[in-house]
Every structure is written in C-alpha cells, then in structure tokens.
Amino acid sequence: MKISAKHILVNHEHIALDLQKKLLEGVPFEELARDFSECPSSKDGGNLGEFGKGMMVPSFEKAAFQLMPGEVSGIVRTQFGFHLIKRIA
C-alpha cells in the first residue's frame, strides 16, 4: 500500500507549534510549507509524492499512515527535525 503526503519540516518545536496555530487560523498548508519548511520539497508546497512502508523513517511513516486523507498530524519528531504531515491520498 502506498500513500501520498506533504510535510513541513522545521528545526525547532516552537516553530512547529506556531505553524499549527496558523493552520487552525486557516492558512493553507502548502503556503506554510513554501514559507517555513527546511526541506527541498518546500518549493512544491511540501509535496513528498507517493511512498510505501519502509521508505521513510519509522516515526514519520507511522504518523503518516495513521492519517486519513486530508488530515494533518500533530508534531512528529525525527532525526531531521519536527514535521507536520498532511496526508493527500
């Protein structure tokens, strides 16, 4: 099984918390990804494309696969930093 997701990667938890607030205020996920994400995917609104199990680090993968399409995760910490993940499909 494969899913599609977008993410925002930041270096500090307090930034991720601020971005969660902005999402609740209605700022589009893709806009926040372009403006704040440290990942090269930021230029594509955080789009990671399609991936299957075993292709991402375990904590990221677990969170992404638990989401329903359109849902945004809580803050997920990996060795790369702090992520907000939005499942697309």
Secondary structure, DSSP 8 states (H G I E B T S, - for coil): -EEEEEEEEES-HHHHHHHHHHHHTT--HHHHHHHH--SGGGGGTTEEEEEETTSS-HHHHHHHHHS-TT-B---EEETTEEEEEEE--
